[in-house]
Amino acid sequence: MVENLELRFPVVLRPPRKFKFDRLETWPRVEGRREFHEGELRYMPPCADEQGQVAFSLVAVLAPWVKKHREFVAGTNEQGMMLDGSVRAADGAIWRRDTLGAHKTGTVFRVPPVLAVEVAGQDEGAAQLRAKARWYLEHGVTVVWLLFPQTRVVEVLTVNEHVIVGRAKSLPPHPALPGLAPKVRDFYEQLD
């Protein structure tokens, strides 16, 4: 029996023999979230209560805006994207429709989104999410939102800016996402 075992996520998985990071059908079927980054197949368990509730609220925030702005496409629930040899997954993302090319089933997008959103949870804290935000920005993402359920703030990052927005405020609009300036409290309303 192993006592006091501490496991840190993400866990690096040994890929199956026929694994190809750019072919999702070769990825192992496991409960939870997976990414391929820095040559490693990484696993995170399914998210828990607060993280899942905030991710759901993210859909409610983005959906009306995307419906009005048909030149954009949104994805949620670990939307995969392949950038520079890595397959990363955002809790939410928005792409320009004209950058995506023809629709294919079973593939991840191969262009950076305009917006990537990550929600902190029990296995991913501020340091991990800020590192992922830097990676997104280095790979062409225009804006990153980091949502922190515990403190009810949102961090907005661009290549030149890092702003922390409190619950009583709205996120600053960005020219690449016209009119998208949601209230911070809208992300956390299920938690109150």
Secondary structure, 3 states (H helix, E strand, C coil): CCCCCCCCCCEEECCCCCCCCCCHHHCCCCCCEEEEECCEEEEECCCCHHHHHHHHHHHHHHHHHHHHCCCEEEEEEEEEEEECCEEEEEEEEEEEHHHCCCCCCCCCECCCCCEEEEECECCECHHHHHHHHHHHHHCCCCEEEEEECCCCEEEEECCCCEEEECCCCECCCECCECCCCCEHHHHHHHHC
